């Protein structure tokens, strides 16, 4: 690429070439294929475009304008005739078509061409641009009105003058079109899953006193991969109504054709008995309630953990404030921080954590602040307490209390941390271990002689006992589906939870529930799949020629299927017993539980179907980024000002787009969805 100085030197040489014939040089710039030089006055010449006849400054006396502005005219698309030809031929303005015929066409060396991006030859596509703007708004939560903001309009017009700016209504239609297109892809995906779907319900509030119920589906696909997708965002004007959640679930079931496919529901709000009965009564119409609906409604473990963490933070409120003020004193002043680091080096205090101020709406940040500060307590004790900015230094008793608080916060933090993975979704069995560990630790703390610890533990123990009462059976059956533990872990842990006297009865409840559930799976009206046929191919067999089957029926074998159904109950039951009686597998660190069931689905055809549904039951109903929230989620004012259908489209489409989709037919979708 020629620099401006080179352009000026080139142009000046061209001017001098007329006054010095012996030193005439040939013009080599590409622009002279598109421009001619015309003299318009004494010492004044202008460059005229061969296509549109527009003229540009070239030289006045000895002053030369150069060629950069001429290149922009032909390269940036401002010449209307070149643009028109480009659209017809889809050629770059720098790429002239080869001359056909004519003397010397084969022998003339190719003319010099400027190196340009290959994008110069890409035709402009208005619909594609609109589609990308809609995706940008969805993926980054930009306001729909941004397309009408003067700054954005000016930016786009300078970037591509040919783009016809869209209005709020148009881009709203484009976003809804994107949502509908992605929804069709997800519908086809869900139709092909072999098992059932579990739902989570997460309630968001708003300043306008209406609520939004986020309904997320959890399911395992044909390849034994666990998925979660936001299916609906339903606005509920009266969230305190007993029918609010049942209405939202009804919308979801109808919208996604999930009748007879719903397995469980996990809710992050406490429901009274009336609300639960409304929910069960509605679902029992078209969904068989396994184990009398004991899997239907469960509590959210993330909300339980956050509630117990708040109990800990509340118990140490005054001490935590001292720590927070001390950290604030260090972190909000550069001189204070430098002094703090000097003291740390002098005292040779080892520390793996960095000080930071917590976000009081995220309890994990407070826990991490306390851990970091506790490692540096010796440094804090050496700070100058006479400084008026340093309010009150924590005492040794305060640091001792912080250590106690962190002991229990760590229990909740480790459990919640399992929910924050964005790459792998934890299966249900994982949380049996965490819940059992928390329950036993709190039971021990509740009988502690230290009144501070016992008083701290008792309200938390009540909450974890309530969670265990609602979800303990689900967790126990889920861990039984893990071949590393089976019923052995239940038999080992229940005496520690319930005591030696009550444990046998509780273990028998789990064992009977496991067998009863298995028998219900045997009795479900599902098509028989031979153990030698892969699940992925079983569905494709339905459309094959059944002439052989007709022949077998005519030969007196039409009752064979009935005989199999009547005699297979005992065989199928022994399938579960065989699994439980086999030795447990070694507890390797990296164990793919779903992969194990995938490999053993032919050995345990019915049990694997049961395991598929159980292991997909979600223990948390909140999004990953909300696991540690101490306050409920609230819909922002902007989204609350939009139509409920648009809010649902924006939120769901953002969730679905992160998983990718096939290239859409943009133009038809965009045109049809304009408002």
Residue pairs with C-beta under 8 A, 6 or more apart in sequence:
1 114
1 115
2 10
2 29
2 67
4 66
4 68
7 66
7 67
7 68
8 64
8 66
10 28
10 29
10 66
10 67
11 58
11 59
11 64
11 65
11 66
11 67
12 62
12 64
13 25
14 25
14 27
14 64
15 59
15 62
15 64
16 23
17 23
17 24
17 25
18 24
28 112
29 67
30 71
30 94
30 111
30 112
30 113
30 114
31 47
31 67
31 70
31 71
31 74
33 96
33 111
34 49
34 50
34 51
34 70
34 73
34 74
34 79
34 82
34 93
35 47
35 48
35 49
35 50
35 56
35 70
36 47
36 48
36 50
37 45
37 46
37 47
37 48
37 58
38 45
38 46
38 47
38 48
38 55
39 45
40 46
40 55
43 59
43 60
43 61
44 59
44 60
44 61
45 58
45 59
45 60
46 55
46 56
46 57
46 58
47 55
47 56
47 57
47 58
47 70
48 54
48 55
48 56
49 55
49 56
49 73
49 74
49 79
51 79
51 81
51 82
51 85
52 79
52 80
52 81
52 82
54 73
54 79
56 65
56 69
56 70
56 73
57 65
57 69
58 64
58 65
59 65
71 114
72 78
73 79
74 82
74 93
74 94
75 93
75 94
75 116
75 120
77 83
77 86
77 93
77 161
77 162
78 161
79 93
82 93
85 91
86 92
86 93
86 123
87 123
87 124
89 97
90 121
90 123
91 97
91 121
92 116
92 120
92 121
93 120
94 113
94 114
94 116
94 120
95 113
95 121
98 105
99 105
124 160
124 162
124 163
126 162
126 163
126 164
127 666
127 667
127 670
128 666
129 160
129 163
130 166
130 170
130 171
130 174
130 666
130 670
131 174
131 178
131 664
131 666
131 670
133 147
133 166
133 171
133 174
134 171
134 174
134 175
134 177
134 178
135 178
135 657
136 142
137 143
137 144
137 146
137 171
137 175
137 650
138 175
138 178
138 179
138 650
138 653
138 654
138 657
139 654
139 657
141 650
141 654
143 638
144 168
144 171
144 172
144 175
144 642
144 646
145 168
146 152
147 153
147 165
147 166
147 167
147 168
147 170
147 171
148 167
148 168
153 165
156 163
156 165
157 163
157 165
166 174
169 674
169 675
170 674
170 675
172 646
172 675
173 670
173 673
173 674
173 675
174 670
174 673
174 674
175 646
175 649
175 650
175 653
176 645
176 646
176 649
176 673
177 669
177 670
177 672
177 673
178 649
178 653
178 657
178 664
178 669
179 648
179 649
179 650
179 652
179 653
180 649
180 669
180 673
181 661
181 664
181 669
182 652
182 653
182 656
182 657
182 661
183 652
183 656
185 656
185 661
185 662
186 229
186 656
187 256
187 257
189 221
190 197
190 217
190 219
190 256
191 257
192 221
192 222
193 219
193 220
193 221
193 222
194 221
194 222
194 535
194 609
194 612
195 219
195 220
195 263
195 609
195 612
195 613
195 616
196 219
196 261
196 262
196 263
196 613
196 616
197 217
197 218
197 219
197 258
197 261
197 262
197 263
197 616
198 217
198 218
198 219
198 262
198 263
198 264
198 265
198 266
198 613
198 616
198 617
198 618
199 215
199 216
199 217
199 218
199 231
199 249
199 252
199 262
199 264
199 265
199 266
200 214
200 215
200 216
200 218
200 265
200 266
200 267
200 268
200 300
200 618
200 620
200 621
200 622
201 213
201 214
201 215
201 245
201 248
201 249
201 265
201 266
201 267
201 268
201 269
201 621
202 213
202 214
202 216
202 268
202 621
202 622
202 623
202 626
202 633
203 211
203 212
203 213
203 214
203 236
203 239
203 268
203 269
203 632
204 211
204 212
204 213
204 214
204 632
204 633
204 634
204 635
205 211
205 239
205 632
205 633
205 634
205 635
206 212
206 634
206 635
206 637
206 640
207 634
207 637
207 640
208 640
210 235
210 236
210 237
210 239
210 640
211 235
211 236
211 237
211 239
211 244
212 233
212 234
212 235
212 236
212 635
212 647
213 232
213 233
213 234
213 236
213 244
213 245
213 248
214 230
214 232
214 233
214 623
214 651
215 230
215 231
215 232
215 233
215 234
215 248
215 249
215 252
216 228
216 229
216 230
216 231
216 618
216 621
217 227
217 228
217 229
217 231
217 256
218 226
218 227
218 228
218 425
218 616
218 617
218 618
219 226
219 227
219 616
220 226
220 227
220 594
220 612
220 613
220 615
220 616
221 227
222 535
222 536
223 598
224 594
224 595
224 597
224 598
224 612
225 594
226 425
226 427
226 594
226 615
226 616
227 425
228 425
228 618
229 655
229 656
229 659
230 651
230 652
230 655
230 656
231 252
231 255
231 256
231 652
232 248
232 251
232 252
232 255
232 648
232 652
233 644
233 647
233 648
233 651
233 652
234 247
234 248
234 251
234 252
234 644
234 648
235 644
235 647
236 244
236 247
236 248
238 244
242 272
242 274
242 275
242 278
243 275
243 278
244 275
245 267
245 269
245 271
245 275
245 279
246 275
246 278
246 279
246 282
249 265
249 279
249 282
249 283
250 282
252 258
253 259
253 262
253 283
253 286
253 287
259 286
259 287
260 286
260 287
260 288
261 287
262 283
262 287
263 290
263 295
263 613
263 616
263 617
264 295
264 296
264 297
264 298
264 474
264 617
265 279
265 296
265 297
265 298
266 297
266 298
266 299
266 300
266 617
266 618
266 619
266 620
266 621
267 297
267 298
267 299
267 300
267 621
268 299
268 300
268 302
268 303
268 621
268 622
270 299
271 279
271 297
276 297
279 296
279 297
280 289
280 293
280 296
280 297
283 289
283 296
284 293
288 520
288 524
289 296
290 517
290 520
291 473
291 513
291 516
291 517
291 520
294 473
294 474
294 513
295 474
295 617
297 470
298 470
298 471
298 474
298 617
298 619
299 466
299 467
299 470
299 471
300 619
300 620
300 621
300 622
301 415
301 419
301 431
301 435
301 467
301 471
301 619
301 620
302 416
302 419
302 619
302 620
302 621
302 622
302 626
302 627
303 621
303 622
304 463
304 464
304 467
305 412
305 415
305 416
306 363
306 412
306 416
306 627
306 628
306 629
306 630
307 463
308 408
308 412
308 438
308 460
308 463
308 464
309 363
309 367
309 409
309 412
309 413
309 628
309 630
310 363
310 630
311 456
311 459
311 460
311 463
312 405
312 408
312 409
312 412
312 456
312 460
313 320
313 363
313 366
313 405
313 409
315 405
315 452
315 455
315 456
316 401
316 402
316 405
319 394
319 398
319 401
319 402
319 405
320 366
320 370
320 402
320 405
322 391
322 392
322 393
322 394
322 398
323 369
323 370
323 373
323 394
323 398
323 402
324 357
324 358
324 369
325 391
325 392
326 373
326 380
326 383
326 390
326 393
326 394
327 355
327 356
327 357
327 369
327 373
328 357
329 336
329 383
329 387
329 389
329 390
329 391
330 336
330 337
330 340
330 355
330 383
331 337
331 355
331 356
331 357
333 389
336 389
339 383
340 379
340 383
343 379
343 382
343 383
344 351
344 376
344 379
347 378
347 379
347 382
349 375
349 376
349 378
349 379
350 375
351 372
351 375
351 376
352 375
353 368
353 371
353 372
353 375
354 372
355 369
355 372
355 373
355 376
356 365
356 368
356 369
356 372
357 369
358 365
358 366
358 368
358 369
359 365
359 366
360 366
360 630
361 629
361 630
361 631
362 628
362 629
362 630
363 409
363 628
363 630
364 413
364 416
364 628
365 628
367 406
367 409
367 410
367 413
370 402
370 405
370 406
370 409
371 406
373 380
373 402
374 399
374 402
374 403
374 406
377 394
377 399
380 393
380 394
381 393
383 390
383 393
384 390
385 393
394 402
401 452
404 452
404 453
404 456
408 441
408 442
408 445
408 456
408 457
408 460
411 437
411 438
411 441
412 438
414 434
415 431
415 434
415 435
415 437
415 438
416 627
416 628
418 426
418 430
418 431
418 434
419 426
419 619
419 620
419 624
419 627
420 624
420 627
421 624
422 624
426 619
427 478
427 593
427 594
427 615
427 616
428 474
428 475
428 478
428 614
428 615
428 616
428 617
428 618
428 619
429 475
429 478
429 479
429 481
429 482
429 485
429 593
429 615
431 475
431 619
432 475
432 476
432 478
432 479
432 489
433 479
435 464
435 467
435 468
435 471
435 472
435 475
436 493
436 496
436 497
438 464
439 461
439 464
439 465
439 468
439 497
440 496
440 497
442 457
442 460
442 461
442 464
443 461
443 497
445 453
445 454
445 456
445 457
445 461
446 454
446 457
446 458
446 461
447 454
448 454
448 457
468 497
471 619
473 509
473 510
473 513
474 614
474 617
475 619
476 490
476 510
477 510
477 513
477 514
477 517
477 614
478 614
478 615
478 617
479 485
479 489
479 490
480 486
480 487
480 490
480 510
480 514
480 580
481 593
481 597
481 610
481 611
481 614
481 615
482 593
483 579
483 582
483 584
483 585
483 596
484 584
484 585
484 586
484 587
484 591
485 584
486 579
486 580
486 584
487 507
487 510
487 511
487 514
487 580
488 584
490 507
490 510
491 507
494 503
494 506
494 507
495 503
497 503
497 506
498 506
514 576
515 573
515 576
517 610
518 572
518 573
518 575
518 576
518 606
518 607
518 610
519 569
519 572
519 573
521 606
521 607
521 609
521 610
522 568
522 569
522 572
522 573
522 606
526 609
527 538
528 561
528 564
529 535
529 538
529 605
531 602
531 603
531 605
532 602
533 541
534 602
535 601
552 558
552 560
572 606
575 604
575 605
575 606
575 607
576 607
579 604
579 607
585 591
585 596
593 615
594 615
597 604
597 608
597 611
597 612
597 615
600 608
601 608
604 611
620 627
622 629
622 633
626 633
635 647
639 647
639 650
640 647
642 650
